[in-house]
Amino acid sequence: MKLLMCLHCHDPFNLDLEEKTCKCGSTKEKYVNQLHAIYSGEQAVLLGFTNSSLIKAIQNQPKDGFGELLTAFVIPEECSTFVNVDTDT
């Protein structure tokens, strides 16, 4: 699962086939197909969750206390499937 987060307004949001923006409007994104996405905004940070750990965390959701940990990571700035159109030449 991929997310985009705007460091200006701290709004994390998921990708979609229709363009989406953060709350302040400085970060935008959209999928161009099922694998590739484009985004813009100097304040954009790319985030990812491993799907298997997300599914496991959901399956092991407790009724109370602390939730199940999952694996999240920051996607590199240079990623072949996630292109910043502000810097793409």
Buried (B, 14 or more C-beta within 10 A) or exposed (E): BBBBBBBBEEBEBEBEEEEBBBEEEBBBBBBEEEEEBBBBBEBBBBBBBEEEBBEBBEEEEEEEEEEEEBEEEEBEEEBEEBBBEEEEE
